[in-house]
Amino acid sequence: MSYPSSPEIIRMYGGEPTRSLQTSRTTATRWVQKLIDHPCAWVITADGRIVGQARLDDINQKDQKARLALGLLSEGDLGKGIGRQAIQKVLDYAFEEITLNRVDLRVLAFNKRAIRCYMACGFIEEGRERESARISGKWYDDIIMGILKREHLSRKKDV
């Protein structure tokens, strides 16, 4: 497993695309253990392979909200509906199992593929945090997107 596997994937994560793509067994084991230890995290699999991760971070039971973090590891797995399926499962869990009212996320404004995926899953752009990420010496905006429980359940009913 290479985590992540290409400069472009690293850039979409907000990392420096010039860093080494080599992943040691120790690094991979640490990554998996971090997901195991997280209270609301999953590995994403396809064809018997680990292809990504999904998490609900910053769960706030009082305000019934959390932040979605999701990423695939390889460009070869993009555009196959894997992320969309994972998002739907995480939203089902968030709204039906732990009864949240809201899930939001942050995505780099240049990550058009991810933005289209999130919109297809029902997320709505709510705002922009200007120049919030610095990658390779250049500033980029973050888009803030969110979905409410009633919106997700309404979309499920329509399908």
Long-range contacts (C-beta under 8 A, 24 or more apart in sequence): 1-28, 1-50, 1-73, 2-73, 2-74, 3-27, 3-28, 3-31, 3-73, 4-71, 4-73, 4-74, 5-73, 5-74, 5-75, 6-74, 6-75, 8-75, 9-71, 9-72, 9-73, 9-74, 9-75, 11-135, 12-71, 12-108, 12-111, 12-114, 13-71, 14-108, 14-133, 14-135, 15-135, 16-135, 16-136, 17-135, 17-136, 18-136, 40-66, 40-93, 40-98, 42-86, 42-89, 42-90, 44-70, 44-72, 44-82, 44-83, 44-86, 46-77, 46-80, 46-82, 51-77, 51-82, 52-77, 52-82, 52-83, 52-86, 54-86, 54-87, 54-89, 54-90, 56-90, 56-93, 56-94, 56-98, 56-103, 59-98, 59-100, 63-101, 63-102, 64-99, 64-100, 64-101, 64-102, 65-100, 65-101, 65-102, 65-103, 65-104, 66-94, 66-100, 66-102, 66-103, 66-104, 67-103, 67-104, 67-105, 67-106, 68-94, 68-103, 68-104, 68-105, 69-105, 70-105, 78-113, 79-113, 83-114, 83-117, 84-117, 84-120, 84-121, 87-117, 87-118, 87-121, 88-121, 91-121, 91-122, 91-147, 91-152, 92-152, 92-156, 95-149, 95-152, 95-153, 100-149, 101-148, 101-149, 102-146, 102-147, 102-148, 102-149, 103-146, 103-147, 104-144, 104-145, 104-146, 104-147, 105-144, 105-145, 105-146, 106-142, 106-143, 106-144, 106-145, 107-142, 107-143, 107-145, 108-133, 108-140, 108-141, 108-142, 108-143, 109-140, 109-141, 109-142, 109-143, 110-140, 115-143, 115-145, 118-145, 119-145, 121-147, 122-147, 122-151, 122-152, 122-155, 123-147, 124-151
